[in-house]
């Protein structure tokens, strides 16, 4: 009695696992993760209208060798995009040959719908080089403050001048933003903010052990600038300083929660002036 021909992805010496419920399982090995990674990279690159167009083509396609998919790839003229799509088709053919075009379209739509945090941005003071994309600390500091709608949490070891920053904090107070300034008492940093409206809360470290050396501007719970620069004119513009802007709420929320914990009275770490 002859043995039936194996279905691709169902059995064989390559270590493939059987289908479950008609869905082809990925083959064993490192390449099994390549298709999801390629789809995620494609979503990062393609604009919304082109992603939707590709999903429509995939929904009608029977498989990776469908002529409609090939025609879509051939029409893409952006540098490297045809190669990127070709890599996806190859991974589809080798890793999940039984997956329908509609199934791949659903995977692409799912990837597209997932929230993707914005990458961290490098911020510098002093000379700008061409080595990395970067922005000046002075402009970014005011931009982060301007983005706050409910709360601002600002920490600095020293503060002097920084009129643009102080002015922007005042505007934030005017639109109802709650402001907490965590400052080092030994540097008399609070004097730089004397002109701010009432309601701004200023905090100093309790006790004489250690100093408040952190530098942070956190807008609400979505954006944070942290780095080496104090809120001084020289640190924001002239010194050689380095920092990053985080726009991933999952990271920013942890930072804000940590500083709120420091401000909790029962911990006796910070005191309101």
TIMARNU-141082 format. One record per residue (C-alpha): x negated, y, z negated; residue in one letter; residue number from 0. Coordinates in steps of 0.001 Angstrom, whole numbers. Last residue first. Layout:
N
node X:X	Y:Y	Z:Z	residuo:a	num:NUM
...
//
This chain:
273
node X:-9561	Y:74406	Z:-50365	residuo:x	num:272
node X:-8103	Y:70928	Z:-49889	residuo:x	num:271
node X:-10198	Y:68194	Z:-51462	residuo:x	num:270
node X:-11889	Y:65261	Z:-49740	residuo:x	num:269
node X:-13089	Y:61942	Z:-51184	residuo:x	num:268
node X:-10805	Y:61541	Z:-54205	residuo:x	num:267
node X:-9187	Y:58354	Z:-52858	residuo:x	num:266
node X:-5939	Y:59238	Z:-54624	residuo:x	num:265
node X:-5718	Y:62517	Z:-52745	residuo:x	num:264
node X:-5540	Y:60971	Z:-49222	residuo:x	num:263
node X:-7812	Y:63055	Z:-47012	residuo:x	num:262
node X:-10284	Y:60234	Z:-46324	residuo:x	num:261
node X:-7369	Y:57995	Z:-45292	residuo:x	num:260
node X:-6277	Y:60683	Z:-42838	residuo:x	num:259
node X:-9809	Y:60557	Z:-41461	residuo:x	num:258
node X:-9603	Y:56811	Z:-40877	residuo:x	num:257
node X:-6107	Y:57068	Z:-39375	residuo:x	num:256
node X:-7332	Y:59657	Z:-36872	residuo:x	num:255
node X:-10233	Y:57439	Z:-35778	residuo:x	num:254
node X:-8016	Y:54357	Z:-35460	residuo:x	num:253
node X:-5413	Y:56282	Z:-33468	residuo:x	num:252
node X:-8101	Y:57516	Z:-31079	residuo:x	num:251
node X:-9197	Y:53999	Z:-30161	residuo:x	num:250
node X:-5758	Y:52615	Z:-29286	residuo:x	num:249
node X:-4788	Y:56006	Z:-27855	residuo:x	num:248
node X:-7453	Y:55633	Z:-25124	residuo:x	num:247
node X:-8412	Y:59139	Z:-24060	residuo:x	num:246
node X:-11864	Y:59248	Z:-25641	residuo:x	num:245
node X:-14108	Y:62210	Z:-24829	residuo:x	num:244
node X:-17811	Y:61568	Z:-25300	residuo:x	num:243
node X:-20746	Y:63430	Z:-26787	residuo:x	num:242
node X:-24293	Y:64664	Z:-26262	residuo:x	num:241
node X:-26158	Y:67786	Z:-27311	residuo:x	num:240
node X:-29178	Y:69638	Z:-25931	residuo:x	num:239
node X:-28559	Y:73043	Z:-27446	residuo:x	num:238
node X:-27276	Y:75909	Z:-25306	residuo:x	num:237
node X:-23485	Y:75655	Z:-24889	residuo:x	num:236
node X:-21435	Y:74127	Z:-27711	residuo:x	num:235
node X:-24360	Y:73685	Z:-30076	residuo:x	num:234
node X:-25593	Y:77264	Z:-29561	residuo:x	num:233
node X:-22182	Y:78869	Z:-30086	residuo:x	num:232
node X:-21466	Y:76784	Z:-33180	residuo:x	num:231
node X:-18813	Y:74150	Z:-33769	residuo:x	num:230
node X:-21327	Y:71351	Z:-34319	residuo:x	num:229
node X:-22427	Y:69188	Z:-31396	residuo:x	num:228
node X:-23536	Y:65559	Z:-31906	residuo:x	num:227
node X:-20541	Y:63750	Z:-30478	residuo:x	num:226
node X:-16817	Y:63224	Z:-30718	residuo:x	num:225
node X:-13958	Y:64545	Z:-28607	residuo:x	num:224
node X:-10658	Y:62787	Z:-29224	residuo:x	num:223
node X:-7451	Y:62335	Z:-27222	residuo:x	num:222
node X:-4187	Y:60432	Z:-27854	residuo:x	num:221
node X:-3316	Y:60584	Z:-31550	residuo:x	num:220
node X:-2466	Y:64280	Z:-31798	residuo:x	num:219
node X:-5577	Y:66044	Z:-30521	residuo:x	num:218
node X:-8736	Y:64873	Z:-32278	residuo:x	num:217
node X:-11812	Y:67116	Z:-32461	residuo:x	num:216
node X:-14718	Y:65407	Z:-34195	residuo:x	num:215
node X:-18198	Y:66126	Z:-35509	residuo:x	num:214
node X:-19096	Y:64134	Z:-38633	residuo:x	num:213
node X:-21764	Y:65364	Z:-41097	residuo:x	num:212
node X:-19700	Y:65795	Z:-44260	residuo:x	num:211
node X:-22412	Y:65621	Z:-46862	residuo:x	num:210
node X:-23813	Y:63036	Z:-49289	residuo:x	num:209
node X:-23471	Y:62928	Z:-53056	residuo:x	num:208
node X:-22503	Y:66352	Z:-54440	residuo:x	num:207
node X:-18856	Y:65734	Z:-55286	residuo:x	num:206
node X:-15649	Y:66056	Z:-53246	residuo:x	num:205
node X:-16125	Y:66881	Z:-49567	residuo:x	num:204
node X:-14356	Y:69983	Z:-48325	residuo:x	num:203
node X:-10993	Y:70388	Z:-46589	residuo:x	num:202
node X:-9368	Y:73362	Z:-44863	residuo:x	num:201
node X:-5638	Y:73288	Z:-44085	residuo:x	num:200
node X:-4402	Y:75776	Z:-41491	residuo:x	num:199
node X:-1083	Y:77121	Z:-42776	residuo:x	num:198
node X:-2006	Y:80771	Z:-42691	residuo:x	num:197
node X:-3192	Y:82058	Z:-39338	residuo:x	num:196
node X:-6876	Y:81787	Z:-38361	residuo:x	num:195
node X:-9139	Y:84784	Z:-38976	residuo:x	num:194
node X:-11194	Y:83054	Z:-41681	residuo:x	num:193
node X:-12176	Y:80227	Z:-39330	residuo:x	num:192
node X:-15909	Y:80925	Z:-39085	residuo:x	num:191
node X:-16044	Y:81406	Z:-42868	residuo:x	num:190
node X:-15103	Y:77746	Z:-43392	residuo:x	num:189
node X:-18551	Y:76638	Z:-42227	residuo:x	num:188
node X:-20222	Y:77920	Z:-45391	residuo:x	num:187
node X:-23044	Y:75413	Z:-44688	residuo:x	num:186
node X:-22859	Y:73830	Z:-48179	residuo:x	num:185
node X:-19077	Y:73351	Z:-47892	residuo:x	num:184
node X:-19186	Y:70958	Z:-44942	residuo:x	num:183
node X:-15911	Y:71210	Z:-43049	residuo:x	num:182
node X:-12808	Y:69097	Z:-42423	residuo:x	num:181
node X:-10288	Y:71350	Z:-40672	residuo:x	num:180
node X:-6693	Y:70053	Z:-40592	residuo:x	num:179
node X:-4262	Y:71718	Z:-38174	residuo:x	num:178
node X:-510	Y:71115	Z:-37788	residuo:x	num:177
node X:597	Y:72262	Z:-34310	residuo:x	num:176
node X:3625	Y:74585	Z:-34248	residuo:x	num:175
node X:3018	Y:76578	Z:-31073	residuo:x	num:174
node X:1314	Y:79395	Z:-32960	residuo:x	num:173
node X:-956	Y:76934	Z:-34759	residuo:x	num:172
node X:-2190	Y:75741	Z:-31372	residuo:x	num:171
node X:-2833	Y:79326	Z:-30321	residuo:x	num:170
node X:-4951	Y:79851	Z:-33432	residuo:x	num:169
node X:-6922	Y:76691	Z:-32659	residuo:x	num:168
node X:-7566	Y:78053	Z:-29165	residuo:x	num:167
node X:-8884	Y:81336	Z:-30583	residuo:x	num:166
node X:-11209	Y:79488	Z:-32968	residuo:x	num:165
node X:-12556	Y:77353	Z:-30109	residuo:x	num:164
node X:-13087	Y:80362	Z:-27846	residuo:x	num:163
node X:-14728	Y:82273	Z:-30692	residuo:x	num:162
node X:-17336	Y:79592	Z:-31400	residuo:x	num:161
node X:-19061	Y:82017	Z:-33813	residuo:x	num:160
node X:-20472	Y:79812	Z:-36543	residuo:x	num:159
node X:-19506	Y:76346	Z:-37730	residuo:x	num:158
node X:-21585	Y:73628	Z:-39377	residuo:x	num:157
node X:-20923	Y:70022	Z:-40376	residuo:x	num:156
node X:-17784	Y:69786	Z:-38229	residuo:x	num:155
node X:-14470	Y:67953	Z:-38423	residuo:x	num:154
node X:-11263	Y:68808	Z:-36554	residuo:x	num:153
node X:-7886	Y:67074	Z:-36804	residuo:x	num:152
node X:-5219	Y:68704	Z:-34663	residuo:x	num:151
node X:-1548	Y:67803	Z:-34824	residuo:x	num:150
node X:1791	Y:68038	Z:-32984	residuo:x	num:149
node X:1353	Y:69180	Z:-29372	residuo:x	num:148
node X:-2415	Y:68969	Z:-28882	residuo:x	num:147
node X:-3709	Y:69308	Z:-25292	residuo:x	num:146
node X:-5097	Y:72816	Z:-25885	residuo:x	num:145
node X:-7455	Y:71501	Z:-28559	residuo:x	num:144
node X:-8824	Y:68948	Z:-26078	residuo:x	num:143
node X:-9311	Y:71639	Z:-23419	residuo:x	num:142
node X:-11019	Y:73984	Z:-25875	residuo:x	num:141
node X:-13568	Y:71313	Z:-26776	residuo:x	num:140
node X:-14003	Y:70250	Z:-23130	residuo:x	num:139
node X:-15007	Y:73732	Z:-22040	residuo:x	num:138
node X:-17639	Y:74199	Z:-24750	residuo:x	num:137
node X:-18996	Y:70646	Z:-24472	residuo:x	num:136
node X:-20008	Y:71026	Z:-20840	residuo:x	num:135
node X:-18879	Y:68304	Z:-18462	residuo:x	num:134
node X:-20586	Y:65123	Z:-17301	residuo:x	num:133
node X:-20888	Y:62791	Z:-14323	residuo:x	num:132
node X:-24167	Y:60938	Z:-14916	residuo:x	num:131
node X:-27689	Y:61321	Z:-13538	residuo:x	num:130
node X:-27097	Y:64588	Z:-11673	residuo:x	num:129
node X:-28383	Y:66634	Z:-14577	residuo:x	num:128
node X:-26692	Y:69345	Z:-16642	residuo:x	num:127
node X:-28838	Y:71534	Z:-18909	residuo:x	num:126
node X:-27510	Y:72378	Z:-22389	residuo:x	num:125
node X:-24462	Y:70817	Z:-23987	residuo:x	num:124
node X:-23130	Y:67470	Z:-22843	residuo:x	num:123
node X:-19866	Y:65543	Z:-22452	residuo:x	num:122
node X:-19500	Y:62032	Z:-21005	residuo:x	num:121
node X:-15956	Y:60878	Z:-20310	residuo:x	num:120
node X:-14398	Y:57688	Z:-21687	residuo:x	num:119
node X:-12184	Y:55810	Z:-19242	residuo:x	num:118
node X:-8434	Y:56428	Z:-19055	residuo:x	num:117
node X:-6382	Y:53666	Z:-20593	residuo:x	num:116
node X:-4459	Y:51367	Z:-18233	residuo:x	num:115
node X:-817	Y:50727	Z:-19030	residuo:x	num:114
node X:384	Y:47520	Z:-17343	residuo:x	num:113
node X:2822	Y:48067	Z:-14465	residuo:x	num:112
node X:259	Y:47591	Z:-11698	residuo:x	num:111
node X:-921	Y:44270	Z:-13128	residuo:x	num:110
node X:2667	Y:43039	Z:-13237	residuo:x	num:109
node X:3288	Y:44240	Z:-9682	residuo:x	num:108
node X:172	Y:42400	Z:-8480	residuo:x	num:107
node X:1219	Y:39194	Z:-10240	residuo:x	num:106
node X:4711	Y:39518	Z:-8745	residuo:x	num:105
node X:3220	Y:40018	Z:-5279	residuo:x	num:104
node X:1070	Y:36913	Z:-5827	residuo:x	num:103
node X:4179	Y:34895	Z:-6636	residuo:x	num:102
node X:6034	Y:36297	Z:-3637	residuo:x	num:101
node X:3097	Y:35340	Z:-1430	residuo:x	num:100
node X:3450	Y:31794	Z:-2660	residuo:x	num:99
node X:897	Y:30085	Z:-4895	residuo:x	num:98
node X:-35	Y:26633	Z:-3612	residuo:x	num:97
node X:-3552	Y:27677	Z:-2627	residuo:x	num:96
node X:-4331	Y:29004	Z:-6116	residuo:x	num:95
node X:-8099	Y:29144	Z:-6583	residuo:x	num:94
node X:-9476	Y:28647	Z:-3071	residuo:x	num:93
node X:-6870	Y:30355	Z:-887	residuo:x	num:92
node X:-6023	Y:33093	Z:-3396	residuo:x	num:91
node X:-9729	Y:33743	Z:-3983	residuo:x	num:90
node X:-10249	Y:34067	Z:-217	residuo:x	num:89
node X:-7231	Y:36363	Z:95	residuo:x	num:88
node X:-8528	Y:38531	Z:-2751	residuo:x	num:87
node X:-11993	Y:38720	Z:-1185	residuo:x	num:86
node X:-10395	Y:39781	Z:2119	residuo:x	num:85
node X:-8539	Y:42552	Z:292	residuo:x	num:84
node X:-11803	Y:43904	Z:-1134	residuo:x	num:83
node X:-13497	Y:43580	Z:2256	residuo:x	num:82
node X:-10668	Y:45534	Z:3900	residuo:x	num:81
node X:-11006	Y:48173	Z:1170	residuo:x	num:80
node X:-14762	Y:48705	Z:1590	residuo:x	num:79
node X:-14425	Y:52177	Z:3084	residuo:x	num:78
node X:-10789	Y:53054	Z:3734	residuo:x	num:77
node X:-9565	Y:51804	Z:7128	residuo:x	num:76
node X:-6825	Y:49384	Z:6120	residuo:x	num:75
node X:-4972	Y:48230	Z:9253	residuo:x	num:74
node X:-6846	Y:44915	Z:9514	residuo:x	num:73
node X:-5850	Y:43958	Z:5954	residuo:x	num:72
node X:-2143	Y:44458	Z:6722	residuo:x	num:71
node X:-2469	Y:42412	Z:9908	residuo:x	num:70
node X:-4098	Y:39536	Z:8010	residuo:x	num:69
node X:-1299	Y:39534	Z:5432	residuo:x	num:68
node X:1349	Y:39424	Z:8150	residuo:x	num:67
node X:-488	Y:36545	Z:9830	residuo:x	num:66
node X:64	Y:34264	Z:6823	residuo:x	num:65
node X:-3169	Y:32503	Z:5873	residuo:x	num:64
node X:-2950	Y:33303	Z:2158	residuo:x	num:63
node X:571	Y:31881	Z:1838	residuo:x	num:62
node X:4167	Y:32090	Z:2973	residuo:x	num:61
node X:4158	Y:35868	Z:3197	residuo:x	num:60
node X:7366	Y:37899	Z:2832	residuo:x	num:59
node X:6710	Y:38984	Z:-768	residuo:x	num:58
node X:3063	Y:39603	Z:133	residuo:x	num:57
node X:3941	Y:42227	Z:2737	residuo:x	num:56
node X:6261	Y:44034	Z:319	residuo:x	num:55
node X:3589	Y:43937	Z:-2417	residuo:x	num:54
node X:1046	Y:45416	Z:-18	residuo:x	num:53
node X:3359	Y:48336	Z:756	residuo:x	num:52
node X:3959	Y:48966	Z:-2961	residuo:x	num:51
node X:232	Y:49040	Z:-3597	residuo:x	num:50
node X:-216	Y:51422	Z:-658	residuo:x	num:49
node X:2426	Y:53830	Z:-1985	residuo:x	num:48
node X:985	Y:53827	Z:-5521	residuo:x	num:47
node X:-2585	Y:54639	Z:-4544	residuo:x	num:46
node X:-5001	Y:51692	Z:-4321	residuo:x	num:45
node X:-8194	Y:51720	Z:-6381	residuo:x	num:44
node X:-7306	Y:50709	Z:-9922	residuo:x	num:43
node X:-4725	Y:48257	Z:-8620	residuo:x	num:42
node X:-7406	Y:46606	Z:-6466	residuo:x	num:41
node X:-9681	Y:46144	Z:-9480	residuo:x	num:40
node X:-6857	Y:44434	Z:-11396	residuo:x	num:39
node X:-6129	Y:42137	Z:-8452	residuo:x	num:38
node X:-9802	Y:41199	Z:-8166	residuo:x	num:37
node X:-10003	Y:40340	Z:-11865	residuo:x	num:36
node X:-6845	Y:38231	Z:-11688	residuo:x	num:35
node X:-8276	Y:36337	Z:-8654	residuo:x	num:34
node X:-11741	Y:35777	Z:-10148	residuo:x	num:33
node X:-10801	Y:34038	Z:-13384	residuo:x	num:32
node X:-10730	Y:30518	Z:-11951	residuo:x	num:31
node X:-14155	Y:31162	Z:-10388	residuo:x	num:30
node X:-15807	Y:30349	Z:-13715	residuo:x	num:29
node X:-14901	Y:26667	Z:-13495	residuo:x	num:28
node X:-11759	Y:24568	Z:-13480	residuo:x	num:27
node X:-9162	Y:25059	Z:-10796	residuo:x	num:26
node X:-6225	Y:27297	Z:-11529	residuo:x	num:25
node X:-2838	Y:25708	Z:-11955	residuo:x	num:24
node X:-320	Y:25700	Z:-9140	residuo:x	num:23
node X:3207	Y:26632	Z:-10261	residuo:x	num:22
node X:5834	Y:24078	Z:-9216	residuo:x	num:21
node X:6997	Y:23474	Z:-12787	residuo:x	num:20
node X:3551	Y:22388	Z:-13783	residuo:x	num:19
node X:1067	Y:21537	Z:-11049	residuo:x	num:18
node X:-1709	Y:19175	Z:-12023	residuo:x	num:17
node X:-5143	Y:20302	Z:-13212	residuo:x	num:16
node X:-8117	Y:20560	Z:-10893	residuo:x	num:15
node X:-11345	Y:18865	Z:-11958	residuo:x	num:14
node X:-12971	Y:18754	Z:-8519	residuo:x	num:13
node X:-12610	Y:14969	Z:-8398	residuo:x	num:12
node X:-8999	Y:15089	Z:-7264	residuo:x	num:11
node X:-5543	Y:16034	Z:-8387	residuo:x	num:10
node X:-2826	Y:18622	Z:-7973	residuo:x	num:9
node X:-4668	Y:21752	Z:-6735	residuo:x	num:8
node X:-4246	Y:20743	Z:-3112	residuo:x	num:7
node X:-1728	Y:17905	Z:-2902	residuo:x	num:6
node X:-3396	Y:14526	Z:-2705	residuo:x	num:5
node X:-2536	Y:12269	Z:217	residuo:x	num:4
node X:-366	Y:9353	Z:-778	residuo:x	num:3
node X:-2150	Y:6047	Z:-1494	residuo:x	num:2
node X:-1554	Y:3302	Z:1045	residuo:x	num:1
node X:0	Y:0	Z:0	residuo:x	num:0
//
